[in-house]
Amino acid sequence: MRTPGDVLADVASIIATRGESHGNWDENMTCIARLWSAYLGQPLQLEAREVGVMLALVKVGRMAGGTFNRDDYDDLVGYAAIAAAIAHKVD
């Protein structure tokens, strides 16, 4: 059985590995915030941390409507961790 610490360690490794192929998580969230803001139009200006929260909500929606998939939980933790890291940077 995985402990919460195991999950956090696994997700930290996943974030690092994905960074090698997808780029820096902070830069990605900032880019997505700008793209989504442009798409949604003025006066809405999303922040990078909000992107992490909204991507976590996408995972919750998939979990609510689909069958069990452990990866959904890992992704949820990952997006929440990214959002928290960005929020702490802003503090």
C-alpha positions as CSV (number, residue, x, y, z in Angstrom):
1,M,0.0,0.0,0.0
2,R,1.3,3.5,-0.9
3,T,1.5,6.0,1.9
4,P,0.8,9.7,1.4
5,G,4.6,10.2,1.5
6,D,5.0,7.6,-1.2
7,V,2.4,9.4,-3.4
8,L,4.2,12.7,-2.9
9,A,7.6,11.3,-3.7
10,D,6.2,9.5,-6.8
11,V,4.4,12.7,-8.0
12,A,7.6,14.8,-7.4
13,S,9.4,12.3,-9.7
14,I,6.7,12.5,-12.3
15,I,6.8,16.3,-12.3
16,A,10.6,16.3,-12.7
17,T,10.4,13.7,-15.6
18,R,7.6,15.5,-17.4
19,G,9.7,18.7,-17.1
20,E,12.3,17.1,-19.3
21,S,9.7,16.6,-22.1
22,H,7.2,19.4,-21.5
23,G,9.4,22.1,-20.1
24,N,9.3,24.0,-16.8
25,W,6.1,23.7,-14.9
26,D,6.0,27.4,-13.8
27,E,6.6,28.6,-17.3
28,N,3.9,26.2,-18.7
29,M,1.3,27.4,-16.2
30,T,2.1,31.1,-17.0
31,C,1.8,30.4,-20.7
32,I,-1.5,28.5,-20.3
33,A,-2.8,31.4,-18.1
34,R,-2.0,33.8,-20.9
35,L,-3.5,31.7,-23.6
36,W,-6.7,31.0,-21.6
37,S,-7.0,34.7,-20.7
38,A,-6.7,35.7,-24.4
39,Y,-9.3,33.1,-25.4
40,L,-11.7,34.1,-22.7
41,G,-11.2,37.8,-23.4
42,Q,-11.0,40.9,-21.3
43,P,-11.3,41.8,-18.4
44,L,-10.5,38.3,-17.2
45,Q,-6.8,37.7,-16.6
46,L,-6.0,34.3,-15.1
47,E,-3.0,33.7,-13.0
48,A,-0.6,30.7,-13.3
49,R,-1.7,29.3,-9.9
50,E,-5.3,29.3,-11.1
51,V,-4.4,27.2,-14.1
52,G,-3.1,24.5,-11.7
53,V,-6.3,24.6,-9.7
54,M,-8.4,24.4,-12.8
55,L,-6.4,21.5,-14.2
56,A,-6.9,19.8,-10.8
57,L,-10.7,20.3,-11.2
58,V,-10.5,18.7,-14.7
59,K,-9.1,15.6,-12.9
60,V,-11.9,15.7,-10.3
61,G,-14.4,15.9,-13.1
62,R,-12.9,12.8,-14.8
63,M,-12.8,11.0,-11.5
64,A,-16.4,11.7,-10.9
65,G,-17.6,10.6,-14.3
66,G,-15.2,7.7,-15.1
67,T,-13.9,4.5,-13.7
68,F,-11.1,4.3,-11.2
69,N,-7.7,5.3,-12.6
70,R,-4.8,5.7,-10.2
71,D,-3.1,8.2,-12.5
72,D,-6.0,10.6,-12.0
73,Y,-5.1,10.8,-8.3
74,D,-1.4,11.3,-9.0
75,D,-2.2,14.0,-11.6
76,L,-4.6,15.7,-9.1
77,V,-1.8,15.8,-6.5
78,G,0.7,17.1,-9.1
79,Y,-1.5,19.9,-10.3
80,A,-2.3,20.9,-6.7
81,A,1.4,20.8,-5.8
82,I,2.3,23.0,-8.8
83,A,-0.5,25.5,-7.9
84,A,0.8,25.6,-4.3
85,A,4.4,26.2,-5.4
86,I,3.3,29.1,-7.6
87,A,1.1,30.5,-4.8
88,H,4.0,30.3,-2.3
89,K,6.2,32.1,-4.8
90,V,3.7,34.9,-5.1
91,D,3.4,35.3,-1.3
